[in-house]
Amino acid sequence: MARNSNDQDRYRSFTRRAAMLGLGQLGLFSLLAGRLYYLQVVESDRYVMLAEDNRINVRLLAPPRGLILDRFGRELASNEPTYRAIVVPEQTNDLNALLDEMSRYSEISEAERDRVLREAHRKRSFLPITVKENLTWEEVSRIEVNAPDLPGVTIEAGETRSYPYGVSMSHIVGYVSAVSEEELTGDPLLELPGFRIGKSGIEKNYDTVLRGSPGNRQVEVNAVGRVIRELSRQEGVAGKATRLTIDAGLQAYAYGRLSGERSASSVVLDVETGDVLALANYPSFDPTPFTRGLTQLEWDNLVKDPSNPLSNKATRGAYAPGSTFKMIVALAALEMGIDAKQEAFCPGYVTLGNARFHCWKRWGHGKMDMHRAIRHSCDVYFYELSKKVGIDRISDMAKRLGLGLETGIDLPGEKSGLIPTRGWKVSTIGEPWQMGETLITAIGQGFVTATPLQLAVMTARLASGLEIKPRLLQEPANPDFEGDAPPASASLNIPERHLEIVRQAMDAVTNDQRGTAYRARIAIEGQEMAGKTGTSQVRRISMAEREAGVVKNEDLPWRRRDHALFVAYAPVEKPRYCCSVVVEHGGGGSTTAAPIARDILIEAQRRDPLGKSTAEQLARASKEDS
């Protein structure tokens, strides 16, 4: 009886437990069913969208960078197709191992490997990184064939910047290079693999105009992110083509003409419009390696070169203008009412207190009026003239002719040079102005400095009587080769008779047998030039050396030789072109700089004698340059 009772208790207990287990299973099943219903029915739209996103990627497309053209429409900066390999870090398990594997198919340098790893650390893991650019067809084929071993790696077609005129144009056009971390602004375009921005010259100044607007494409990808097919594509809008006033042929000629010197620069302007036709520096640099990234050795060679090829000397080089400054003193004197026929005697020096100021001609020029003083470049005449005129009038006239102020040219980093005044010296040095400093300023020495571009502007204003401003950009790009009409220039408000006195003297400098630059004259009828020599002293000559005889430039180390300068315009009768040349440590302006300016002005008139670029000029220039 007791045994039956125990069996019944075990049976009831088993039944109870089985029922509880069944209820638990039923509850769990209900929970799972509810969750499945929630995910597949209630949240179905959301998860369909997420799944689609995993399958379909939208990627930005870099727009073609805008072309940079010369005045005749020749390409100074263009784009060439290229192929590059990119990797998405989150789609590969081990980036180091992937790079090892990839180097079997395309050589990857240590610098490239370091860059990729650095970018992978800096960027979000889903953003693609360029592993290698400018791949050959053979490299592209090897990578594509071995794609299964390279998860996350894809080949993309892109563009690279090309500079057909190379070193001769680099200081104007500039170059593009990779975006640095400091330059990231949140713009997704800047984070595209291989994207480049302007770092100098026109490329930098008009970077946002040249960039254009990005496009996009929808692609279907597999589980490892590899593109299976392209679903849609919207191309970006190319950057605007930018047309410059430069004549590429004249620029190349000027560069070649300067290349005989160790360090020199030259600027050619259209006297009537201010169009910059050439702006050359020698030595220069090749912009192409900057687009791919310089090696450390290439960079060291550039920055350690004593001739400083990276510097745009034409706009950033500040030189004492030497005797090219004397026309400014002459105009200031004429405006003050001093008669140009008034004479001064040059015995070879002038005394002021205990100081003696020497003329470049040791035994003096004798009696000089303004015309003869400019023709012979007599220092003593201008010493005497500056005593009467004073530094304030000289400074005012210099600024009206474009010195001491930035010209506003479309290039970054322009220097303003310096035109000293009494107030400048007190505020900068804390000392009052001295009369001796006025005398030194009158011959373009002392504190006064100017860039070759400013000297060209000064010459254009002397030749035209107008407030000419240099213009490097013709915008918008115009299919008509004559380009847009430049804005009208205001008058300098300098009486024409005063300007004519100075112009006749400059004519005598080159075309009178007694002129300092007669041997560098243009002997072609109708193309003659008027100019002014300058020799800028870079060392102090002691009294002992002066008594023993000043050491000649050619007997001095290069760094201690004088700078050679020359400014000129042509033709004399109807000025159309002006030119400035500065040869660093080149010795005398008449022997070194003047022949270069002469040849450049002859070339300018030969290429475009009417000074008006037309389609016919383009055809002729293209034929001659080919």
Summary of the structure (lengths in Angstrom):
residues: 626
radius of gyration: 36.3
end to end distance: 124.4
largest distance: 157.7
contacts: 2062
relative contact order: 0.10
helix: 44%
strand: 20%
